């Protein structure tokens, strides 16, 4: 494994810790609101607005800032780079592609809970919504390792890359 790959993994670990602290606080708040009785669509909307969107904005706004880095990337002295003037758009696309599998998996989770409450087996599309994102994320990880940390599949699609800033 290259050094840049290691820095990238450690940076994600720091960012993930920040997300986890937020998610635990959010979970604590939701236990008082009894959101477990929402329909799958309403649960999806609440989850998107309270978890996915704030996490997406954290990554997008931090990577689109003058330092082009989240807290984790700053700690590891790495940042997101583009070769064009449309860097804001490319960072936006990068993060949409990065978090889309996460949101698709949330769809699957909400529908599994729904069908379980009805004591029914979820249809095949629900299992696809749960499994396909895992396969995509695995592909993202493999692409990061193969590029020696410089770019993932979503970086390639968005025309972004990760560089060490010394």
Secondary structure, DSSP 8 states (H G I E B T S, - for coil): --HHHHHHHHHHHHHHHHHHHHHHHHHHHHHTTTGGGS-HHHHHHHHIIIIIHHHHHHHHHHHTSTT---HHHHHTTEEEEESSS-HHHHHHHHHHHHHHHHHHHHHHHHHHHHHHHTT----HHHHHHHHHHHHHHHHHHHHHHHTTTS--HHHHHHTEEEEE--
